[in-house]
Amino acid sequence: MEELDLIVESVKQDMEAAIKHLEHVFQRIRAGRASTSMVQDVMVEYYGAPTPINQVANVSVPDAMTISIQPWDRTAINAIEKAIINSNLGFAPSNNGENIILNVPPLTEERRRDLAKQAKGETEQTKIVVRNARQDGLKELKKLEGVSEDVIKGVEEDIQALTDKYVKACDDHLKTKEAEIMKV
């Protein structure tokens, strides 16, 4: 019985990890408003080591269309600017010698549709991961010996219920993100 609980718990953890990854990806998809999460994955070459931007500078959002990056070490300003350009985020950084300003342009209708499509694609990938976690759990169940068929059927139903729950969570996240993206 303990093995059965471990299998279900493992499946649940895999599915939760997939949802967390989806949430992280959705944070990076911009919805027309400036957010510090847009640049959180930018790695700056700082003293020869790739360093996350939030460890070399203060990243803030002074208004809805601007991201301000103020380096703690002024010598790093060019490295930060270069990292932003190389990150393919679509921002043109402006450097005034003390900090870097990123203007977030308003999204066009076409770009909003593209972002919504991208969000839908990420959601589908997450659903695939959730279903694969279900399959892995079911395979582990099949390997068990000395467990009655009724107990295995019950655990299979539990795993299917988890799958349904997390697929619905994916759809809910997508619905929220699409509304956020399409809102002008």
Disulfide bonds with the S-S distance in Angstrom:
none
